[in-house]
């Protein structure tokens, strides 16, 4: 896996996006809606999103 890999390229489906969203909230205390985890988002984008939410507390 590379940071430039998109969720779509990794075959992340809608069920998996819900699971990722739940895990981010449970494990990291970060709320990211599954609707935000679009197929064109890269792993780096997801990491940046999580980092920004942890920093701002959103």
C-alpha positions in Angstrom: 0.0 0.0 0.0 1.1 3.5 -0.8 -0.1 6.8 0.5 -1.2 7.7 -3.1 -3.5 4.7 -3.4 -7.2 5.6 -3.6 -9.9 3.9 -1.6 -11.4 2.9 -5.0 -8.1 1.3 -6.2 -8.0 -0.7 -2.9 -11.5 -2.0 -3.7 -13.0 -0.3 -0.6 -16.7 -0.8 -0.8 -19.6 0.9 1.0 -19.6 -1.6 3.9 -15.9 -1.1 4.4 -16.2 2.6 4.5 -18.8 2.3 7.3 -16.4 0.0 9.1 -13.5 2.5 8.7 -15.7 5.3 9.9 -16.7 3.3 13.0 -13.1 2.3 13.8 -11.8 5.8 13.4 -14.3 7.1 15.9 -13.9 4.1 18.3 -10.2 3.8 18.2 -9.1 7.4 17.6 -12.0 9.5 18.8 -12.3 11.1 15.4 -15.6 11.4 13.6 -15.4 10.9 9.9 -18.7 10.2 8.2 -18.7 7.2 5.8 -20.1 9.7 3.2 -16.7 11.6 3.4 -14.7 8.5 2.5 -15.1 8.7 -1.3 -13.5 6.3 -3.7 -11.2 9.0 -5.1 -9.7 9.8 -1.6 -6.2 8.6 -1.2 -4.8 7.0 2.0 -2.8 10.2 2.5 -6.0 12.2 2.2 -7.6 10.0 4.9 -4.6 10.4 7.2 -4.7 14.2 6.7 -8.4 14.3 7.4 -7.9 12.3 10.6 -5.0 14.4 11.7 -6.9 17.7 11.1 -9.9 16.4 13.1 -7.7 15.3 16.0 -6.0 18.7 16.0 -9.2 20.7 15.9 -11.3 18.3 17.9 -14.0 18.2 15.3 
